Amino acid sequence: MNLLIEPLFRVRTPAGLKNLSLPGLLAALGEDAVDSLPGLQRHQEDAVHIFLCYLAGAVLARGGITDPVQPEAFWRDGLRQLAGRDDDCAWTLVVEDVTQPAFMQAPLLSKQELNEFKAICNSPDALDRLKTARNHDIKANRAAYGEPDLWIYALISLQTMSGYSGGGGGYNGIARMNSGDGSRPCVSLHSSERLGLIFNREAARLLQIRQGLLSGPWRYDEKGLVLTWLPIIDRQSAIEISKLDPFFIEVCRAVRLTRQSTSLFARIATSKPRVIPKPVREQIKGSLGDPWIPINRESGGALTVPKGGFTARKIHEILFENKAAEMQKAEPEQEKLNCWLYAAVTVGGRCKTEGFYSINLPIPVQVRPRLLRRGPELDRLESLSKTGLNDAAEMWSHVIRSALFTLLEANEKNREAKDWINRTEQVFSYTWNQEFFVWLWSTVDIADTDAARLPWLQTLERHARTTLADAIARFPARTGRYYRSRVRADGMFIGCLFKTFPELKEIAHAERRRVADAG
C-alpha cells in the first residue's frame, strides 16, 4: 500500500467520489477540487490538514516555489526527495521488514525487537491516540479492519497529536505541546469552508514565515529532517532541534503495522521522546514556531485548552493575551471577506481525554481592523472584553450564588448544596457565553465605555433572572418552606444585584418613573 502511487484516499469531488494517491490528493487540494474526505473523523481533520500543509511547504521550499497549485507528478517527485531513498518504504503503509521505515513508522534496530512490541488492535479507530480515544465522541473499535485511508488518518492523528499516555516507560507525547498533559490546538483565521482554499492559503503562508523560523531561537536546519520516521528508533535517544526542518512532521510513538491474514494489526512499544529530548521540551514548553498554536505571553509556552474547551474567557486569551498564531493573522486578501476565528482541540489529560471542542467565531468587517492590529482601539476592545468577563463572574458569585444559598438555606460547608449550585453555574455560564462576543463586537462604534457596557449588564441580568427562576422550579423543597425560601431568594437576588451593579438600579428606577408617569 504505497501512498505515492496507489489510490488509497477516498475523495469526494465536484465530479463525484474518486480514489487518489497522496500526490493526487495534494494536487486536487491545490485545484480546490476536494469537497470532503470520507472516513476522516472530525477530531482528525486538523491533524491531517496540518500534516498536508507541512508536507507541501517542505516540498515547495526545497524547490524554491511558492505556489501550492501543482500537478500530481510534481508532488510525487517532491515527496520522494523528502525521503531521500531509492525506494518508497517511507510512504508505504505496511513494510514487512521492520528494520526499514514505513509510513509514520520508524525502523527498528532489529527484526527481533518487534517481539517487544505489544499487539494493541486490528482497528484504526482503536489505534487513534490510544487511551485518548476513550469514546469521548465516538465508540472505539467500531471500524473493524478498516479502509487503508482510515489507518492513514489514525496514524497521523496518533503520531502528531498525542499527549503522554503512561504505561511502563511511557507512551510519550508530541513536542508541539505545552506538556504531556496538554493538548495541541489548531487556531486559524478562515474566510472559506473549502478544504482546498484553506490548504492553499496556509501552505503558502508557511513559506512566508519560513525564514523567520530559520532565524529564530530554535536553530532549525534549512535542509533538516522533515520525516522524523526515517531514522532508526532505539527508543532511548531523541532527535535534536538543530537537525530538524522548521516543517518537521513528528512521530511520537514506536508503532508498526503488520499483516495478519487479510487484515492489518497495530503493535506499539513504550519509548522515550522521539523528537527533542525531555529537558529541552521542559524549557520550550511546546513553543516551536508552529503557526497554528498561540503562545502564552507570560509563560512562553504553547496554548493549552482546559476541560470545557473554548469558553469566552479562553477565546479572550487567544485574541488579546496570547501571542497570536501566525495562521490567525489576516492576509490582505481577507480584509474585505467574511472571516471567522477557527479553533479546535482535543483536550488532554494524563492517560485520558476530556473531549473534542471547536469554535467558528465570526469576526465582522468593522471589527477586524481593530482586532487584528495593535493599537489604542485593540487596547480598548481588550479592556471592554475583560470588564465584560468580570461582570459575568460577579453576576454569578455576588448575585446568583448568594440567592441560591439563600434558597437552599445552606452555606459553603454543605457539600450537597454546593454540588447543586455548581451544576446551576454551568447552565448560567453556557447562556452568557453564547452572547458574549455578539455584545463585544457591537461596542466598536460606541465611544462611551459606560454606554457600551450597559447592554451587557442588561443581558447578564436577564440570564441571571432566568437562571434563578429555573433553579427555584427545580428546587426540591418541602411544600411548607417553598414560598418562604422563594421570597427570601428573590429578595437576596434583588439586593445583591443592585448593590453589585448600581447602574441597573438606576435603570429600574427610571423605568418605574416612566410607568408611573404614563399611568
MARLUMSE-723355 format. One record per residue (C-alpha): x, y, z; residue in one letter. Coordinates in steps of 0.05 Angstrom, whole numbers, padded with zeros to 5 digits, always signed. Example, Ala and Ser with C-alpha at 12.3 -4.5 7.8 and 13.67 -1.06 7.14 Angstrom:
+00246-00090+00156a/+00273-00021+00143s/
REM end
This chain:
+00000+00000+00000m/+00044+00055-00028n/+00014+00124-00016l/+00054+00155-00073l/+00027+00111-00129i/-00035+00075-00103e/-00104+00110-00098p/-00113+00098-00023l/-00151+00161-00007f/-00226+00165-00018r/-00241+00236-00040v/-00309+00267-00055r/-00300+00317-00112t/-00349+00360-00151p/-00347+00304-00204a/-00363+00250-00153g/-00325+00201-00109l/-00254+00186-00131k/-00195+00148-00103n/-00130+00186-00104l/-00058+00176-00084s/-00025+00224-00034l/+00006+00266-00091p/-00062+00264-00126g/-00095+00290-00063l/-00046+00348-00057l/-00058+00365-00130a/-00134+00362-00121a/-00130+00407-00059l/-00089+00458-00098g/-00142+00459-00152e/-00198+00465-00100d/-00227+00400-00125a/-00239+00367-00057v/-00308+00371-00025d/-00292+00323+00032s/-00252+00262+00053l/-00300+00205+00071p/-00274+00167+00131g/-00238+00227+00161l/-00267+00237+00231q/-00279+00306+00257r/-00225+00303+00311h/-00174+00281+00258q/-00187+00337+00209e/-00137+00387+00237d/-00082+00335+00245a/-00089+00314+00172v/-00094+00386+00147h/-00031+00408+00184i/+00005+00345+00160f/-00012+00360+00088l/+00007+00434+00095c/+00075+00416+00126y/+00088+00365+00071l/+00070+00416+00017a/+00110+00471+00050g/+00172+00428+00055a/+00168+00405-00018v/+00156+00476-00043l/+00212+00506-00001a/+00263+00456-00028r/+00241+00472-00099g/+00242+00547-00088g/+00169+00550-00108i/+00114+00589-00073t/+00051+00567-00109d/+00017+00506-00078p/-00023+00493-00142v/+00020+00439-00174q/+00008+00375-00213p/+00008+00305-00184e/+00076+00288-00214a/+00108+00348-00180f/+00084+00326-00112w/+00105+00253-00123r/+00176+00274-00142d/+00179+00323-00084g/+00156+00273-00032l/+00207+00222-00056r/+00261+00274-00049q/+00239+00288+00023l/+00250+00215+00039a/+00317+00213+00002g/+00314+00139-00011r/+00316+00094-00072d/+00251+00060-00050d/+00183+00083-00026d/+00185+00048+00042c/+00175+00114+00078a/+00109+00123+00041w/+00084+00051+00046t/+00033+00034+00099l/+00059-00036+00115v/+00132-00056+00105v/+00146-00127+00127e/+00220-00113+00141d/+00214-00075+00206v/+00287-00051+00200t/+00262-00006+00144q/+00216+00055+00153p/+00142+00052+00137a/+00093+00109+00133f/+00094+00145+00201m/+00131+00085+00229q/+00205+00088+00246a/+00251+00029+00231p/+00273-00017+00288l/+00344-00037+00306l/+00330-00110+00290s/+00273-00155+00269k/+00275-00188+00338q/+00258-00122+00371e/+00187-00128+00345l/+00176-00181+00398n/+00180-00126+00450e/+00121-00091+00417f/+00052-00100+00447k/-00004-00120+00400a/-00059-00070+00411i/-00112-00071+00357c/-00136-00091+00288n/-00180-00029+00281s/-00156+00040+00260p/-00201+00078+00308d/-00173+00038+00366a/-00103+00059+00345l/-00121+00132+00341d/-00089+00166+00402r/-00093+00102+00443l/-00125+00118+00510k/-00143+00188+00489t/-00194+00160+00441a/-00234+00133+00500r/-00303+00141+00470n/-00306+00217+00480h/-00343+00229+00415d/-00343+00161+00381i/-00342+00088+00401k/-00274+00055+00397a/-00264-00009+00356n/-00325+00006+00313r/-00285+00004+00247a/-00261-00068+00246a/-00204-00076+00195y/-00218-00010+00160g/-00202+00020+00093e/-00128+00040+00082p/-00144+00114+00089d/-00173+00101+00158l/-00107+00072+00180w/-00070+00131+00149i/-00113+00182+00186y/-00107+00144+00252a/-00031+00142+00246l/-00027+00216+00231i/-00073+00233+00289s/-00036+00187+00337l/+00034+00209+00317q/+00023+00284+00311t/-00029+00300+00365m/-00019+00252+00424s/-00002+00271+00495g/+00030+00227+00548y/-00006+00161+00559s/+00034+00127+00614g/+00048+00053+00613g/+00115+00029+00639g/+00169+00071+00606g/+00114+00114+00578g/+00079+00128+00513y/+00106+00197+00504n/+00071+00255+00471g/+00090+00305+00418i/+00139+00362+00425a/+00090+00415+00399r/+00051+00414+00464m/+00060+00452+00530n/+00067+00388+00569s/+00050+00314+00565g/-00017+00331+00598d/-00030+00387+00549g/-00062+00389+00480s/-00045+00413+00411r/-00095+00466+00388p/-00106+00489+00317c/-00123+00564+00312v/-00132+00599+00246s/-00170+00655+00211l/-00216+00625+00158h/-00252+00661+00102s/-00276+00597+00067s/-00301+00528+00085e/-00269+00497+00023r/-00213+00449+00041l/-00172+00468-00020g/-00176+00543-00008l/-00155+00535+00065i/-00098+00489+00043f/-00073+00538-00009n/-00075+00597+00038r/-00040+00562+00095e/+00012+00524+00054a/+00032+00590+00022a/+00033+00624+00089r/+00083+00572+00114l/+00132+00595+00061l/+00123+00667+00081q/+00143+00653+00154i/+00197+00601+00139r/+00256+00649+00142q/+00233+00675+00209g/+00231+00604+00236l/+00301+00591+00209l/+00330+00654+00241s/+00291+00644+00306g/+00316+00615+00372p/+00304+00542+00352w/+00365+00535+00306r/+00327+00496+00254y/+00365+00469+00194d/+00343+00495+00126e/+00355+00426+00097k/+00339+00388+00160g/+00297+00326+00172l/+00223+00332+00154v/+00201+00260+00160l/+00221+00241+00231t/+00202+00168+00219w/+00263+00158+00173l/+00319+00146+00224p/+00324+00081+00263i/+00289+00086+00330i/+00327+00060+00390d/+00271+00082+00437r/+00322+00118+00481q/+00350+00178+00444s/+00314+00238+00413a/+00327+00279+00350i/+00356+00347+00367e/+00321+00411+00342i/+00383+00431+00304s/+00374+00370+00258k/+00302+00386+00241l/+00269+00426+00186d/+00221+00480+00212p/+00165+00440+00179f/+00184+00374+00211f/+00128+00322+00218i/+00133+00287+00283e/+00122+00214+00302v/+00118+00208+00378c/+00105+00133+00386r/+00142+00069+00369a/+00088+00037+00324v/+00089-00016+00269r/+00033-00042+00226l/+00035-00115+00206t/-00008-00161+00165r/-00048-00218+00194q/-00084-00257+00141s/-00126-00205+00104t/-00126-00152+00158s/-00077-00103+00189l/-00054-00104+00260f/-00020-00049+00301a/+00036-00061+00351r/+00065-00009+00398i/+00122-00004+00448a/+00139+00046+00502t/+00197+00093+00489s/+00229+00158+00509k/+00212+00221+00468p/+00227+00210+00394r/+00235+00284+00377v/+00272+00334+00422i/+00300+00309+00489p/+00256+00316+00551k/+00299+00370+00586p/+00294+00415+00524v/+00219+00402+00519r/+00210+00425+00591e/+00245+00491+00574q/+00210+00508+00509i/+00140+00484+00532k/+00116+00468+00462g/+00137+00535+00433s/+00169+00511+00369l/+00142+00562+00319g/+00082+00521+00299d/+00039+00573+00263p/-00027+00543+00287w/-00011+00549+00361i/-00017+00614+00401p/+00037+00626+00453i/+00023+00648+00525n/+00060+00715+00534r/+00074+00703+00608e/+00098+00631+00609s/+00125+00630+00538g/+00091+00562+00528g/+00042+00536+00477a/-00032+00548+00489l/-00066+00494+00530t/-00141+00489+00529v/-00172+00463+00593p/-00233+00419+00604k/-00293+00459+00580g/-00260+00479+00515g/-00265+00547+00483f/-00303+00588+00534t/-00309+00663+00524a/-00252+00672+00574r/-00207+00625+00535k/-00224+00659+00469i/-00208+00726+00503h/-00139+00699+00520e/-00129+00676+00448i/-00150+00743+00419l/-00119+00791+00468f/-00070+00760+00517e/-00032+00707+00478n/+00018+00718+00423k/-00025+00704+00362a/-00013+00643+00319a/+00012+00662+00250e/-00048+00628+00218m/-00097+00671+00257q/-00068+00735+00227k/-00106+00766+00170a/-00078+00766+00099e/-00090+00827+00055p/-00140+00788+00011e/-00181+00772+00073q/-00193+00845+00093e/-00259+00851+00056k/-00283+00778+00063l/-00327+00747+00115n/-00279+00716+00165c/-00283+00676+00228w/-00235+00653+00281l/-00229+00578+00277y/-00202+00539+00336a/-00205+00464+00352a/-00172+00418+00402v/-00179+00351+00435t/-00168+00368+00508v/-00120+00320+00541g/-00100+00297+00609g/-00054+00244+00637r/-00077+00178+00605c/-00145+00207+00585k/-00182+00257+00543t/-00233+00310+00564e/-00267+00315+00496g/-00262+00349+00428f/-00280+00423+00422y/-00284+00471+00364s/-00309+00541+00350i/-00323+00585+00290n/-00327+00656+00317l/-00350+00706+00264p/-00308+00770+00262i/-00347+00826+00227p/-00312+00870+00177v/-00317+00931+00222q/-00284+00894+00279v/-00227+00862+00240r/-00180+00922+00232p/-00186+00938+00307r/-00177+00866+00328l/-00120+00844+00284l/-00074+00904+00292r/-00040+00930+00354r/-00062+01000+00376g/-00109+01040+00421p/-00172+01010+00390e/-00148+00940+00405l/-00129+00960+00476d/-00199+00988+00487r/-00232+00926+00459l/-00189+00883+00505e/-00207+00926+00565s/-00281+00921+00549l/-00275+00846+00540s/-00241+00838+00607k/-00293+00882+00640t/-00349+00841+00609g/-00319+00776+00634l/-00311+00805+00704n/-00383+00828+00702d/-00406+00757+00686a/-00363+00729+00742a/-00391+00779+00793e/-00462+00766+00769m/-00452+00694+00787w/-00411+00698+00851s/-00442+00760+00882h/-00514+00755+00858v/-00539+00688+00834i/-00497+00645+00881r/-00518+00685+00942s/-00591+00678+00922a/-00584+00603+00912l/-00552+00592+00980f/-00610+00631+01010t/-00659+00589+00971l/-00627+00525+00997l/-00620+00554+01068e/-00549+00527+01066a/-00477+00552+01068n/-00409+00536+01038e/-00400+00476+01085k/-00459+00439+01056n/-00428+00395+01002r/-00494+00373+00971e/-00517+00445+00964a/-00450+00466+00933k/-00455+00410+00882d/-00525+00430+00863w/-00504+00503+00857i/-00443+00485+00815n/-00488+00450+00765r/-00530+00512+00761t/-00468+00554+00747e/-00455+00512+00685q/-00524+00529+00659v/-00514+00604+00671f/-00444+00603+00642s/-00468+00569+00578y/-00522+00621+00566t/-00479+00683+00572w/-00420+00652+00535n/-00464+00646+00473q/-00476+00721+00471e/-00411+00750+00497f/-00376+00765+00431f/-00440+00788+00397v/-00442+00842+00450w/-00368+00856+00447l/-00368+00867+00371w/-00428+00913+00378s/-00386+00961+00421t/-00334+00980+00369v/-00373+01041+00345d/-00396+01064+00415i/-00347+01116+00441a/-00373+01119+00512d/-00349+01059+00552t/-00406+01061+00603d/-00457+01063+00546a/-00422+01004+00512a/-00422+00963+00576r/-00495+00975+00596l/-00527+00927+00545p/-00482+00872+00571w/-00504+00883+00642l/-00576+00880+00620q/-00562+00815+00583t/-00529+00786+00645l/-00588+00808+00688e/-00637+00774+00641r/-00599+00709+00642h/-00589+00714+00717a/-00664+00721+00730r/-00678+00662+00683t/-00625+00620+00718t/-00655+00635+00787l/-00726+00621+00763a/-00704+00554+00734d/-00667+00537+00798a/-00729+00553+00840i/-00771+00508+00795a/-00721+00451+00805r/-00710+00463+00879f/-00730+00401+00919p/-00760+00439+00978a/-00815+00418+01026r/-00882+00449+01009t/-00884+00487+01075g/-00817+00521+01062r/-00825+00533+00988y/-00858+00602+00990y/-00813+00629+01045r/-00749+00604+01010s/-00770+00633+00944r/-00787+00702+00973v/-00721+00704+01011r/-00682+00683+00950a/-00716+00736+00907d/-00701+00789+00959g/-00628+00768+00964m/-00623+00769+00888f/-00650+00839+00881i/-00609+00867+00938g/-00544+00836+00913c/-00559+00855+00841l/-00568+00929+00855f/-00511+00931+00904k/-00462+00900+00855t/-00488+00936+00793f/-00517+01003+00814p/-00525+01021+00740e/-00581+00970+00736l/-00615+01001+00797k/-00616+01068+00763e/-00648+01037+00701i/-00700+01002+00744a/-00717+01067+00779h/-00722+01104+00713a/-00768+01050+00685e/-00814+01055+00746r/-00818+01130+00738r/-00834+01123+00665r/-00890+01074+00680v/-00917+01118+00736a/-00916+01179+00691d/-00950+01141+00635a/-01004+01118+00685g/
REM end
